[in-house]
Amino acid sequence: MALFTNLAMFLYAFMDCALKDGYTNQKGTLVDFGVVRSFVMLPFAFFLLKYHGKPYFADIQPWQWKFLIIRNVIGCFAIYICSISLMTISITEFNILINLSPFFTVVLCYFWLGESMTACDIVAMCFCFGGVVLVALADPAPDQPTGAMFSGLSENGRQTVGICAALSMSVAFSVWMVMVRKLKDLHYSVIFFTGMVFDACFISVCFTVKLLYCWLSAAEPETWPFQFTTTGFLEFVASGTVNCAAQNLTILAGMYSNPAVVQLVAYGKILYVYLADKIIFKTSFTGL
């Protein structure tokens, strides 16, 4: 499972980079990404389900529905919380902060799943708090690319929004992982498919509201239905594609390993995103 986790983190690092550029340099919005992501991932989820010969919902036991609903709702909103954070702080800061999730996961696993705390869990908790302290003491990066949605905020304001979003993401990811663990008797393709159906329904409503708003407000033709550039569209497609593989690898790792240990292994992602910040986005880190 460590191999699955490391591969998933590499893919997530690539996704973070593509989203960061799509939002900050290619004029993309949350709705733009949501539509493209669902367009890419829902057909893949359908294919995966059919490949394994699984029915849409027949294998789901009545007691599993509540965990599926919690997992799907949190997973749907978490991707947009993640996007808000990527618009406002560096990828490195974002990933350090979401690695607070092993702390919440350890606690949830202990009280919800009845799994004992090991030495690895305690180490994970120490790293979590250490990462948060480091980011909290650091100054905002003066050359940080910012999404248009938050361009009117000051540097400190954007830093605050990004940190709050990342911390919220860490809690959401912990609950998401614990729900996956609770659903380990259900095939991973069914879990993935139900999540993408929920995502597609949610973003369809958001996209319809956006179209109605643009129509009623007589928005300029070039601003709707999408605002991203061609490069932004390709980046969002790539993000959705790698998200398919990364999410399924994470589901598999979470189903068969202690979720807190899985997230501790995920710390390796920080090296990938730090290099991306320095090389691709030319971000300078101040403070510590």
N, C-alpha and C positions, 0 to 999 in steps of 0.2 A: 504493500500500500504506500510505502514511502516514495517509490518510483512514480506511482500515479499522482501523488501530491506534488512532487517536484515538477513533473511535466505540466500539471494543471497550473502551477504558479508561474511557470515560464509563459504559458499561454495567456494567463491573466495579466501579466506584465506587458505583453504585446498589446492586449486589449486596452489597458490603461493609457498607453502611449497614443494609440489610434484615437481614443476618445478625447484625450487632452488636446490633441491637435485639431480634431474635428470640431470641438466646441470653441476653442480659443482663436484658431487661425482660419478656419473654414466656415465660420458663421452658422454652425449647426445649433439646433435647439433640442430640448428634451423630447419633444414630440417627434421631431425628425428622426432621432435615434430610435425611439420606441417603435415607430412604424417600420423602419428598415430592419430592426432587430427581429420583430415578430414575423416579417415577411421572409426572413432567412431561416429562423429557428423553428417556426411551427411546421413547415413542410419536413424539415429534418427530423423533428420529434415524431411526426406521423410515420415517416419511413422507418425510423428505428423501432417503433412499436410493431409495425407489420413485419419487419425483418425477424423479430423474436417471436412472432406469431401470438402476440398478446392482444386480448380484447381491449376496447377503449377503457371501460370502467368496471367490467364484470368481476375482475379479480380483487377489487377493493372491498375489504370487509367493512361492515358498518362502523366498527370502533376505530377504523383507520381514517375515516373521513375528516374528523376534527383535526387530526395532525396534518393531513394533506392541505386542508384549508388554511391552517396557520402557516404552514411552510410556503404555500403559494402566495398568500397575501404579503407576507414578509419579503419573499424573494422578488415579487413584482415591484414593491416600493423601494427595496434596497438598491436596485440598480440605478434608480433616479437619484436617491440620496448620494450614492457613489459619484454620480455625474456632477452633482452640485459641488461636492468636495473637490473633484478634479478641475472644476472651473475656477476655483478660488485659491487653492494651495498647490504646492509641488506634488508630484507623484510620490516622491520619497516620503514627504511628511504624511501624506495620506496613508501610505502603507505601514508606516511606523504606528500610526494611531489605530488603524483597524486591527493591528496585532495585539490590541488590548483584549480582543475577543477570547483568547484562551482562558483568561481569568473568569469571564462570565460563563464560558463553556464548562470549566471545571466545576463551578458552583451548580450549574444546571444539571450536569451529569450526576453529581453527588446526590442532589435532592430529588431529581426527577427520574433518573435512570437507575439510581442505586449503585453507581459505579464508584469505587473507592479512589481516593487521591493518591497518586504515586509520587515518587521523587521527580519524575519528568513534569508532572502537573505543577508542582511547586516551583520548579525552575521556570516553567512557562509563565507563571504568575509574576515572578520577579522581573523577567524580561519585559512583560507587559507594562508594568508600572514604570520601569526604567525608560522605556520608549516614550511614554506619555510625558514624563518629566523633561526629557531632552527637547521634545518639540515645544512644550509650554514655555521653556526658557529661551527658545530661539526667537530672533527677530524675523518679521516677514521679509521674504526675498523681494528686493526692490524691482527686479526685472522679471517678475513672475507673470507669464501669460495668463490672461483672464478672459472668461466667457463674457459675451456682450450683456448677458442677463445681470451681471454684477459689476459691470464696468463703472457704475456711478458711485460705488462704495470706496472708502479710503482703504489704504493697504491694511490697516489694523482691522477694519470692518470685514474685509474679505477674509483675512486670516481667522477671525472669530467664526464667521459662517462656515469656512472650510473645516475648522477643527470640530465644531459642533456636529457637522454633517458626518465627518469621519468617525467620531465617537458613537453617534447613533448607528452608523453602519456596523461598527464592531459588535454592538448589542444585537442588532438584527441578524448578523451572520452567525452569532453564537446560537440563537434560537433556531435559525434555519438548520444548522448542523445537528442540533439535538433532535429536531423533528425528523431529519433524515435517518438518524439512528433509531428512532422509534418505529420507523417504517421499513426496517431492514428485512422484514418478511415479504415485502412487496417488491416486484421487479423494478429495477432502476428506470427502465424505459417508460413504465406506467407513471412513475413519479415525475419524470421529466415532461411527459406529454401533458399531464394535467396542469402542470405549472405553466406551460406555454399556451395552453388554451385560455387560462385565466389571464395571462399577460396580453394575449391578443384581444380578448374582450375589453380589457381595461383601456388599452391604447386606442382601440377603435372608437370608444366613447370620447376619449380626449381629442382624437383627431377630428371627429365630427363636430365637437364643440369649437375647435379651432377654426374649422372651415366656416361654420355659422358666424363666428365672431368676425372673421376677415371679410365675409360677404356683407354683413350688416354694417361694418365700419368702413366699407369701401377701401380696403387696403390696396396698396399698389400691387399690380400683378406679379412683380418680381419677388414679393415678400411671401407669397403663399401659392400652393399649399406647403412648399418646402423652402427653406432659406439657405441650405448648405450649398457649397460649391460642388463641382464634379469630384474634386479630390476628397471633399468631406463625405460625399455619398459613398465613394469607394472605401474610405476609412471606416464608415459605419457598417458597411457590408462585411468588411474584414473582421470588425469587432464582433458582429453577430455570429460569424462563422467559427471563430476560435472560441467564442463563448459556448457554443454547442459542445465542443470537445472538452473544454475545461470544466464546465458544469457537470457533465456526466462522469468525468474522472473524480471530481470532488464528491459527488454522490456515492460512487463506489467506495472511495476511501473512507467516507464517513459512515457507511453502512457496516463495514467490517473491521474498523479500527476505532479506538477511543478518539472521539472528536477533538479533545483537547490536545492529544499527541499529534494528530493530523495538523492542527493549526500551529503547533510548535515547529514542525518540519517546514511549514509554509514561510517561516522567517527568511528562508533563502531568497524569497522574491525581492526583498529589500535591496540586495546587491544588484539585481537586474534593473530595477527602476532607478536606483541611484545613478548608474551608468547612463541610462536613458536621459535622465534629467540633465546631467553634465554635458553629454555629447549632442543630444538632439535639441533640447530646449534651452541649452546654455544657461541653466539656472545656477546662480551663486548662492551658497548657503552661509548665512550670517549667524551670530550668536555663538552656540557651542560648536 
